[in-house]
Each structure stands twice: as structure tokens, then as C-alpha cells.
């Protein structure tokens, strides 16, 4: 008999198939016929038992799992998901959607997951236009992040956990924060969140792991406007309660997005709420201008920078509050940036390694970087690419 146990997988028998839930918010299915070919089997919550030798069971099941992971699906987005792990061949530098981004400062962005439980009308990544999500193995992310931290050679460093979606959707988040906090150079660990997946207990868990600041996205104060902006049910009362709870345990930035014609009045109410907050930690408010993105959800025309600053200046005068911020306000300083192995205009050879988030996108790899390939025809193999974007080690290429 062989018993194979798992930490991140749990199993149930469902409608004649074996369902495997992965990291809480993802799942795939195993064929009973395929499992039976390994040997007579029995399903437990975190284990599979086979009437076969341990060597045969492990070898055959590993092969089956590799295949089954191709059908990984996200609970919230209902999209196919790609698991990026140490043996996937997918680098963690080069994509704006997942992995690690170094923009030449003491702040390093970490994106462990894509996908969200909300459907915000202003979202820069419009989920309805994406076909796939990505989730990154925690240990792989920490390993590669350690290399970037060592390269930067400075302290203090801030690790900013963001995503093209909602970072609290990432089940290993407490472990990721704990591992990141172990780097002596890291003094600040911050996270962007819409707050809807947080509870008091979850806040406590993340703070205990080492999280020092929550950037809480609050965009409206009336239920109707909040629902309109979020694209689904949104409990603003609970988010307000969480804001106060957080401020007694960690630093807090209230981060609304200004949507002209939609939430001007709400922005003022958010400022008043921010001013009413008190706690043992530091608070701040950072109002962002809605920006138009080529592949985003774009419900309105973005305000010009001049109009946006004029709006902020009116609010600054009314509330006697600094709202026009600079990098210095957040202690962001320049620091050496990871070298780029290629630049815009270069012709390179790369290996196709995965489908991307869009129907038109593939991911390729070259010299330790992942490259988003537009309108590629090959599903595998080596391709010649012209690099059309290379800023901050985020690469796009087109076949030549």
C-alpha cells in the first residue's frame, strides 16, 4: 500500500470525479479511471491511498498531476490558471502581471497572483478580456526575491505586495510575508487590498507575520455608488470598520481612485472619514487619478493631470490637508535597477513557454526574463522576436 499526502491539495469525490482543491481558491479534477490505473485507490482529505508500491504510486501520480494541473481553474474568475513554480520554466522577472518588478527604487513590487473577486469599472486589467490567471509558488517567489534584494545592496527596502487583482486572494500570503520579513534589509512590507476578503482575524494574522502597512482601496461611501464601482456587492460599512481595526495594528493608507462624474462627492466623504480615524499607527490618504489603459476597463475619459491637480488643490484648501504627494512623502529613493538583457528594438531568440493572459498573448523566455509575445503563431519552440517594450525589465515582443 502507498499513502501520498499533500499540504496544499485537498480531495473530495464529486459527481463521479475526484476534485482537487489547490491553495483554497483553485481546483482541478482527476479522472477515477486514471487513478485506478495506478491501483485501487481511496480518497482522504489531504491524502490518496493506492494498492501499489510507493515508488509506482508516486511516479504515476506525479505524471497524472502534471497533466491535471493544465485544467487548474480559479474559484472567483472561473478562468484557467497557470501555476508558476520552480520547475515551470517561467521566470519571475519580465512580466507586469506576476512575479517581481524593480523600478529602480528602494521599493520592490511582488505580484504573487492575478485575478480578483471584484469587477471594478475602472480596473486597469479588465478581467472580462483576460483568458487566464497566474499564481506563483511561494518558495520560488521568495527565492528569486532574495536575489533582487541582494543585488539592490541597500537598506531599508520596502516590499510592496500588489497584483493584477486582489493579493489577499493568495492563500500562502501569511507565509510569504513571514519569509519576506526575514530579510534584514526589508523594513516595510505593504499590500494593496480592496479589503473584502479580510476579517479581523486575517488582519491579525498578516500583521503577526510582518505586514506593516495596508493600502486600502475605498472608492465610494454610498452603497449604490460602491456597488456600481465594484461591479458587485460591496459592504462599505464593513470596510470602514476594518479601516479602524487596521489602524490600531498597522499603518494605513486610504487609497481612493478619482472617477470624474462618478465619485467626486464620495471622495470628500472619504476624506472626512479619513480625518475621523484615530489609532496607534500612522495613517495617510493617497487619492489616485483614474488612468486609461489599452486593455483595461475604461468607463469614462480620464481627467487631465492639470484637472486632477486642480481638483486636489481645491480639496487641500478646503480640508487643510496635503493631497498632492511625491515619492519623498513615502520615503521612496532611487536605487540601482536590475540590468536589462535586451532593449527596445533588439532582435532576440526566445523559447515559447506558456500561454499568456490574453487570447493573443504567449509567454516566451530568454536570458532569465519572461517576454509577453503579441500575436505569435507558434505554441512551442524557439521564435525570433523584436523587443517593442523594455522599461523596468517588463518586456513585450513581436515575432519577426
Beta strands, then each sheet from edge to edge (+ up, - down):
strand 1: 2-5
strand 2: 9-14
strand 3: 17-22
strand 4: 26-30
strand 5: 41-44
strand 6: 47-50
strand 7: 73-74
strand 8: 80-84
strand 9: 99-102
strand 10: 107-115
strand 11: 132-136
strand 12: 157-165
strand 13: 186-193
strand 14: 213-216
strand 15: 251-254
strand 16: 257-258
strand 17: 283-285
strand 18: 288-289
strand 19: 347-355
strand 20: 361-366
strand 21: 369-374
strand 22: 381-389
strand 23: 396-399
sheet 1: 1+ 6- 5+
sheet 2: 2+ 3- 4+ 7-
sheet 3: 8+ 11+
sheet 4: 9+ 10- 12- 13- 14- 15- 17-
sheet 5: 16+ 18+
sheet 6: 19+ 20- 21+ 23+ 22- 19+
end
